[in-house]
Amino acid sequence: MIQVTTKPDLNRAISATSGIKIVNVWAFWCDGCLYMFSLMPYLNASLDNGDRIVYIDWDQNKKLAKELCVYGVPSLLVYQGKDEVARYSGTTDVRALQNWIHHEKNREAPANTLQAVS
């Protein structure tokens, strides 16, 4: 688990490999965050080498969350290289999450098409 607390830490984490990076912004008090957090091992198992999940604790890192324009949790930000290519706020199931990440890895134009599960 890679947890970051500052913008330089995040930049190092997303620059360390050439794969896709998923930044999970979450909080302990947030039921949706805990649900999404529980899906991360399943998502991690389906990622390629070089892909990684990075965690930001909302409560301990509100300044960083604000710098990233994250104003609600749970939020997922997807980076390819140093560029943010997609983001999603809310909950979903693991299959939809895996499909979304696969789509983001293989797309050429912005899409941001993950559907929320009610």
Secondary structure, DSSP 8 states (H G I E B T S, - for coil): -EE--SHHHHHHHHHSSSSEEEEEEE-TT-HHHHHHHHHHHHHHHTS-TT-EEEEEETTT-HHHHHHTT--SSSEEEEEETTEEEEEEES---HHHHHHHHHHHHH-SS---------
